[in-house]
Amino acid sequence: MTTDWASELEVRASTASEFLRNRLAYEERVCVTSSFQAEDMVVVHMVREILPRVPVLFLETGYHFPETITYRDRMATEWNMNLVVVEPERTVAQQEAEFGILNQTAPDKCCALRKVEPLFRSLAPYSVWLTGLRREQSKTRANLQTEESFTLPTGQTLAKLSPLAEWTTRDVWYYAEEHGIPLLPLYEQGYTSIGCAPCTSLPFDPNDPRSGRWSGRKLECGIHLQAT
């Protein structure tokens, strides 16, 4: 790592932290969504320095890797995290009995039932939603802004903040290392974007970290798309 790059990242991290402090100074209804991937852990780390008891929303789809759940529980305990586990209306067994295995036959519907609807419902009490989204993650996120307005299906509008919008993967990993943040062990197995186990594989395109998601059938689960 060059000195110039380290200095640049230090400035970037300082800028993100200052943005959050200024933006959250007078906000009371704030939450962070976290899949417990690296960038989400960085955002949670930054926000908890300002709001130690900020609610951290985790979508429990019932299809996660066991490693993800183990890591989630470990970090929630170690950080004394205000973890909010968001669950769908149907259990996995109920959904599969009613619709079959949707992650194989209709992944959009599966994501809608187990991610999108539960999250949008759980965001209702809040006015500010923080994410770990970055432009580099996908072409669908290329125009991501640090702050955007997001409208839920109910018509309620939230401020959606993505303080790492301009960060690279290297920035995220260096920040985690500098602040002693252990990362999800699945990265060590070669995964670069980690969601539900049935819909996550090792990336087949080294230039696209999300190429291992949904077998290339889609790029987004839908939680970051405006309601229509």
C-alpha positions as CSV (number, residue, x, y, z in Angstrom):
1,M,0.0,0.0,0.0
2,T,1.4,3.4,-1.0
3,T,1.5,6.3,1.3
4,D,-0.5,8.4,-1.1
5,W,-3.3,5.8,-1.2
6,A,-3.3,5.4,2.6
7,S,-3.6,9.2,3.0
8,E,-6.4,9.3,0.4
9,L,-8.3,6.6,2.2
10,E,-7.8,8.4,5.5
11,V,-9.4,11.5,4.0
12,R,-12.2,9.4,2.5
13,A,-12.9,7.8,5.9
14,S,-12.8,11.1,7.7
15,T,-15.2,12.6,5.1
16,A,-17.7,9.8,5.5
17,S,-17.6,10.0,9.3
18,E,-18.0,13.8,9.2
19,F,-20.9,13.4,6.8
20,L,-22.6,11.0,9.1
21,R,-22.0,13.2,12.2
22,N,-23.5,16.2,10.5
23,R,-26.4,14.3,8.9
24,L,-27.4,12.4,12.0
25,A,-26.9,15.1,14.6
26,Y,-30.6,15.9,14.9
27,E,-32.1,12.6,13.7
28,E,-33.8,10.2,16.0
29,R,-35.4,7.7,13.8
30,V,-32.3,6.1,12.2
31,C,-31.6,2.5,11.2
32,V,-28.9,0.6,9.3
33,T,-29.6,-2.4,7.2
34,S,-26.8,-5.0,7.2
35,S,-26.2,-8.3,5.5
36,F,-23.0,-8.5,7.6
37,Q,-20.9,-8.2,4.5
38,A,-17.7,-6.1,4.7
39,E,-19.1,-2.8,3.6
40,D,-22.1,-3.1,5.9
41,M,-19.8,-3.8,8.9
42,V,-17.8,-0.6,8.1
43,V,-21.0,1.5,8.0
44,V,-22.3,-0.1,11.2
45,H,-18.9,0.6,12.8
46,M,-19.0,4.3,11.7
47,V,-22.6,4.9,12.7
48,R,-22.2,3.2,16.1
49,E,-19.5,5.7,17.0
50,I,-22.3,8.4,16.7
51,L,-25.4,6.3,17.7
52,P,-24.2,3.3,19.7
53,R,-27.7,1.8,20.0
54,V,-28.7,2.4,16.3
55,P,-31.0,-0.4,15.2
56,V,-29.2,-2.8,12.8
57,L,-31.8,-4.5,10.6
58,F,-30.9,-8.0,9.3
59,L,-33.2,-9.8,6.8
60,E,-33.6,-13.4,8.1
61,T,-34.6,-15.1,4.9
62,G,-34.2,-18.6,6.2
63,Y,-31.8,-19.4,3.4
64,H,-28.6,-17.9,4.7
65,F,-25.3,-19.7,4.9
66,P,-24.7,-21.1,8.4
67,E,-21.5,-19.1,8.5
68,T,-23.4,-15.9,8.0
69,I,-25.7,-16.6,11.0
70,T,-22.8,-17.6,13.2
71,Y,-20.8,-14.5,12.3
72,R,-23.9,-12.3,12.7
73,D,-24.5,-13.6,16.2
74,R,-20.8,-13.3,17.1
75,M,-20.5,-9.7,16.0
76,A,-23.9,-8.7,17.5
77,T,-22.6,-10.0,20.9
78,E,-19.1,-8.6,20.6
79,W,-20.3,-5.2,19.6
80,N,-23.3,-5.2,21.9
81,M,-25.3,-4.5,18.8
82,N,-29.0,-3.4,18.7
83,L,-29.8,-6.2,16.3
84,V,-33.3,-6.3,14.8
85,V,-34.0,-9.6,13.0
86,V,-36.6,-9.0,10.2
87,E,-38.5,-12.1,9.2
88,P,-41.0,-12.8,6.3
89,E,-44.6,-13.6,7.0
90,R,-44.1,-17.2,5.9
91,T,-41.6,-19.6,7.2
92,V,-39.4,-21.4,4.6
93,A,-41.5,-24.5,5.0
94,Q,-44.8,-22.6,4.6
95,Q,-43.5,-20.9,1.5
96,E,-42.2,-24.0,-0.1
97,A,-45.4,-25.9,0.6
98,E,-47.5,-23.1,-1.0
99,F,-45.3,-22.1,-3.9
100,G,-42.5,-24.7,-4.3
101,I,-38.9,-23.8,-4.2
102,L,-39.1,-20.3,-5.6
103,N,-35.4,-19.6,-5.4
104,Q,-35.1,-22.1,-8.3
105,T,-38.2,-21.4,-10.3
106,A,-39.0,-17.7,-9.6
107,P,-36.2,-15.9,-7.7
108,D,-37.8,-12.5,-8.1
109,K,-40.9,-13.7,-6.2
110,C,-38.7,-15.4,-3.6
111,C,-36.8,-12.2,-3.0
112,A,-40.1,-10.2,-2.9
113,L,-41.5,-12.5,-0.2
114,R,-38.4,-13.0,1.9
115,K,-36.6,-9.7,1.5
116,V,-38.4,-6.8,-0.1
117,E,-41.8,-6.9,1.6
118,P,-40.3,-7.6,5.1
119,L,-37.8,-4.9,4.8
120,F,-40.1,-2.2,3.5
121,R,-42.5,-3.1,6.3
122,S,-39.7,-2.8,8.9
123,L,-38.5,0.6,7.6
124,A,-41.8,2.2,8.4
125,P,-40.8,3.5,11.9
126,Y,-37.7,5.3,10.5
127,S,-36.9,8.5,8.7
128,V,-33.3,7.7,7.8
129,W,-32.0,4.5,6.3
130,L,-28.3,3.8,6.1
131,T,-26.7,1.3,3.7
132,G,-23.3,-0.1,2.7
133,L,-24.0,0.3,-1.0
134,R,-21.1,1.3,-3.3
135,R,-21.0,2.3,-6.9
136,E,-18.3,-0.2,-7.7
137,Q,-20.5,-3.2,-6.7
138,S,-22.6,-3.3,-9.8
139,K,-23.5,-1.5,-12.9
140,T,-27.0,-1.1,-11.4
141,R,-25.4,1.1,-8.7
142,A,-23.2,3.2,-10.9
143,N,-25.2,6.3,-10.3
144,L,-25.6,5.8,-6.6
145,Q,-25.5,9.0,-4.5
146,T,-24.4,9.5,-0.9
147,E,-27.9,10.7,-0.1
148,E,-31.0,9.9,-2.0
149,S,-34.8,10.0,-1.3
150,F,-36.5,6.6,-1.1
151,T,-40.2,6.1,-1.3
152,L,-41.8,3.0,0.3
153,P,-44.9,1.4,-1.3
154,T,-47.0,3.2,1.4
155,G,-45.8,6.5,0.0
156,Q,-43.7,7.2,3.0
157,T,-40.3,8.8,2.1
158,L,-37.0,8.2,3.8
159,A,-33.6,9.7,3.4
160,K,-31.4,6.8,2.2
161,L,-27.7,7.4,3.1
162,S,-24.8,5.4,1.5
163,P,-21.7,7.0,3.0
164,L,-19.4,4.5,1.1
165,A,-20.8,5.2,-2.3
166,E,-17.4,6.2,-3.7
167,W,-15.3,3.6,-1.9
168,T,-13.5,0.7,-3.6
169,T,-13.3,-2.8,-2.2
170,R,-9.7,-2.2,-1.2
171,D,-10.9,0.9,0.8
172,V,-13.4,-1.3,2.6
173,W,-11.0,-4.0,3.5
174,Y,-8.3,-1.6,4.6
175,Y,-10.7,0.3,6.9
176,A,-11.7,-3.1,8.4
177,E,-8.1,-4.1,8.9
178,E,-7.2,-0.7,10.4
179,H,-10.1,-0.8,12.9
180,G,-9.8,-4.5,13.8
181,I,-13.1,-5.5,12.2
182,P,-13.1,-9.3,11.6
183,L,-14.9,-10.2,8.3
184,L,-17.3,-12.9,7.3
185,P,-15.2,-16.1,6.9
186,L,-16.9,-16.9,3.5
187,Y,-14.6,-14.3,1.9
188,E,-11.8,-16.7,2.6
189,Q,-13.5,-19.3,0.4
190,G,-13.5,-16.9,-2.5
191,Y,-17.0,-15.5,-2.3
192,T,-17.2,-11.8,-3.2
193,S,-20.9,-11.0,-2.7
194,I,-22.8,-13.1,-0.3
195,G,-26.6,-13.5,0.0
196,C,-28.8,-16.5,0.5
197,A,-26.9,-19.8,0.1
198,P,-29.1,-21.3,-2.8
199,C,-28.6,-18.1,-4.8
200,T,-24.9,-17.5,-4.1
201,S,-21.9,-19.1,-5.8
202,L,-18.3,-18.2,-6.4
203,P,-18.0,-15.4,-9.0
204,F,-17.6,-16.5,-12.5
205,D,-16.5,-13.1,-13.7
206,P,-13.4,-11.8,-11.8
207,N,-14.3,-8.3,-12.8
208,D,-17.9,-8.5,-11.4
209,P,-18.1,-9.2,-7.7
210,R,-21.8,-9.9,-8.0
211,S,-21.5,-12.3,-10.8
212,G,-22.0,-15.2,-8.4
213,R,-25.5,-14.0,-7.4
214,W,-28.6,-15.7,-8.8
215,S,-26.6,-17.6,-11.4
216,G,-26.5,-14.4,-13.4
217,R,-30.3,-14.3,-13.8
218,K,-30.5,-10.9,-12.2
219,L,-28.4,-8.3,-10.4
220,E,-30.6,-7.0,-7.5
221,C,-32.9,-8.6,-5.0
222,G,-35.2,-5.6,-5.1
223,I,-34.7,-3.9,-1.7
224,H,-32.8,-1.0,-3.3
225,L,-35.3,-0.4,-6.1
226,Q,-38.0,2.2,-5.7
227,A,-41.5,0.9,-5.3
228,T,-43.7,1.0,-8.3
